[in-house]
Each structure stands twice: as C-alpha cells, then as structure tokens.
Amino acid sequence: MTPEEEKELTEHINAIAQILYRQAKPEQIETLAKIEETVREQILEHISPKIGIFLAKKEQEQM
C-alpha cells in the first residue's frame, strides 16, 4: 500500500469509526473488552457485508 493509499484508508476508517461510535450505546464502550465486542459486532453487521458485495460485483465485472 502506498503512503497516499494508507492516508486515504485512515481517513475513511476514522469517518466510519465516528459513525459507529454514534451508534454505540454508552454501556457498550465502558471497558476495553466491551469496546472490542462492540467493534466486532458492528464490523460483522455493517462493514463486512458491504465489502463482500463490493468484491463480488468487482469479480462479476471482471468476468
């Protein structure tokens, strides 16, 4: 990954983190363990499916 791509990725990750933080309930971010659990749940629910769909579309475009 180039430094420019890494910078762009970091900017997008920070924007996503802000959105997901606003969705978290206060009790979900009280401890490091709860934060980790919440992040995993949010990634599985919101992020991974969309990345999967994006990659599947790219695969279809290449065929």
C-alpha positions, 0 to 999 in steps of 0.5 A: 500500500502506498503512503497516499493509499494508507492516508486515504484508508485512515481517513475513511476508517476514522469517518466510519469509526465516528459513525459507529461510535454514534451508534454505540450505546454508552454501556457498550464502550465502558471497558476495553473488552466491551469496546472490542465486542462492540467493534466486532459486532458492528464490523460483522453487521455493517462493514463486512457485508458491504465489502463482500458485495463490493468484491463480488460485483468487482469479480462479476465485472471482471468476468 
